[in-house]
Amino acid sequence: MADRFDKFTERARRVLTLAQEEAHRFNHNYIGTEHILLGLVREGDGVAAKVLANLGVELNKVRSAVEFIIGRGDRTVLGEIGLTPRAKKVIELAVDEARRLNHSYIGTEHLLLGLVREGEGIAAGVLESLGVNLERVRAETTRILSQSAPQAAAAGSGARQATRTPTVDQLGIDLTQAARNNQLDPVIG
């Protein structure tokens, strides 16, 4: 399984772990698109979480909608559980979205774009029931990505570094520059 997800960022992997936790919370014996959506909202720090927060999507509202639409399972499910065909499709679409954007990684934003592009799963229905237009999700994701790309390039120490390590430039934080700007918390001990 690790080979299959080797291009996933830590946050994207965390989303899938959180999706499994949400499935267990509902006593579901599968991970569906709705659980991936819950994982995206719950992760809290990635591009997808920012997009969903900007669109007014809140964890408690998504959980309530999922419980209303599907309900809870009868028995507690133990161990790992598998992805539904739609959830697998979302992951395939996420990989394709990353490829379309010329990204060498799959992040939370790609999972969200895959979810929106799939468009027919429970997650899409939940978003629509919360008044969130799927095209608006795509537009907001594109907007946030376009804002973060120039900031990531500016955070580096020059154009040469930005072209050699675009993923690091986009996802990393330059601690040396932050220290120069007195933006780091003091370390005690």
CORMOQUI-V796877 format. One record per backbone hydrogen bond with DSSP energy under -1.0 kcal/mol. CO is the residue of the C=O (numbers start at 1). NH is the residue of the N-H. E is the energy in kcal/mol with one decimal. If there is no record, write none. Layout:
co-><CO:CO>
nh-><NH:NH>
e-><E:E>
This chain:
co-><1:3:5:7:9:10:11:12:13:14:15:16:17:18:19:20:21:22:23:24:26:31:32:33:34:35:36:37:38:39:46:47:48:49:50:51:52:53:58:59:60:61:62:63:64:65:66:66:82:84:85:86:87:88:89:90:91:92:93:94:95:96:97:98:99:106:107:108:109:110:111:112:113:114:115:121:122:123:124:125:126:127:128:133:134:135:136:137:138:139:140:141:142:143:144:145:147:148:149:150:151:158:159:160:161:165:166:167:168:173:174:175:176:177:178:179>
nh-><5:6:8:106:13:14:15:16:17:18:19:20:21:22:23:24:25:26:28:27:73:84:36:37:38:39:40:41:42:43:50:51:52:53:54:55:57:56:62:63:64:65:66:67:68:69:70:71:31:88:89:90:91:92:93:94:95:96:97:98:99:100:101:103:102:9:111:112:113:114:115:116:117:118:119:125:126:127:128:129:130:132:131:137:138:139:140:141:142:143:144:145:146:147:148:149:151:152:153:154:155:162:163:164:165:169:170:171:172:175:178:179:180:181:183:182>
e-><-1.2:-1.0:-1.5:-2.7:-2.5:-2.5:-2.3:-1.7:-2.0:-3.1:-2.4:-1.8:-2.1:-2.6:-2.2:-2.3:-2.4:-1.8:-3.0:-1.5:-3.4:-2.4:-1.7:-2.4:-2.1:-2.4:-2.5:-2.3:-2.7:-2.0:-1.9:-2.6:-2.8:-2.4:-2.6:-1.4:-2.9:-1.7:-2.2:-2.8:-2.2:-2.3:-2.6:-2.6:-2.3:-2.6:-3.0:-1.1:-2.6:-2.5:-2.2:-2.3:-1.9:-2.3:-2.9:-2.2:-2.1:-2.0:-2.8:-2.3:-2.0:-2.7:-1.8:-2.9:-1.4:-2.6:-1.7:-2.4:-2.4:-2.6:-2.2:-2.3:-2.7:-2.3:-1.7:-1.8:-2.8:-2.7:-2.4:-2.4:-1.4:-2.7:-1.7:-1.5:-1.8:-2.5:-2.7:-2.4:-2.5:-2.3:-2.5:-2.5:-2.4:-1.7:-2.3:-1.8:-1.2:-2.4:-2.0:-2.5:-2.0:-1.6:-1.9:-1.4:-2.1:-2.7:-2.2:-2.7:-2.9:-1.2:-2.2:-2.3:-2.2:-1.8:-3.1:-1.5>
